[in-house]
Amino acid sequence: FQEIGKHECYFINGMEKVRFVERYIYNREQLLHFDSDVGHYVGDTPFGEFQARYFNSQTDFMEETRAAVDTFCRHNYNVS
């Protein structure tokens, strides 16, 4: 089983409002996603709900994911 993870950054008014979205897709179906506005993973399928519960229970992993707004999006703002 191979998932594809997509990472997206949305910038509103430059860097005034930054949103990080991570999507896990398998066989063209989104299984789960993380939205920095929500702050945790949400399952979009029954399997995705199982995965989301696991990811959300990993405190260190969730800290890194929540920080992606700064470490991934804001850090790479001038690159794009």
Rosetta blueprint (number, residue, H / E / L):
1 F L
2 Q L
3 E L
4 I E
5 G E
6 K E
7 H E
8 E E
9 C E
10 Y E
11 F E
12 I E
13 N L
14 G L
15 M L
16 E L
17 K E
18 V E
19 R E
20 F E
21 V E
22 E E
23 R E
24 Y E
25 I E
26 Y E
27 N L
28 R L
29 E E
30 Q E
31 L E
32 L E
33 H E
34 F E
35 D E
36 S L
37 D L
38 V L
39 G L
40 H E
41 Y E
42 V E
43 G E
44 D L
45 T L
46 P H
47 F H
48 G H
49 E H
50 F H
51 Q H
52 A H
53 R H
54 Y H
55 F H
56 N H
57 S H
58 Q L
59 T H
60 D H
61 F H
62 M H
63 E H
64 E H
65 T H
66 R H
67 A H
68 A H
69 V H
70 D H
71 T H
72 F H
73 C H
74 R H
75 H L
76 N L
77 Y L
78 N L
79 V L
80 S L
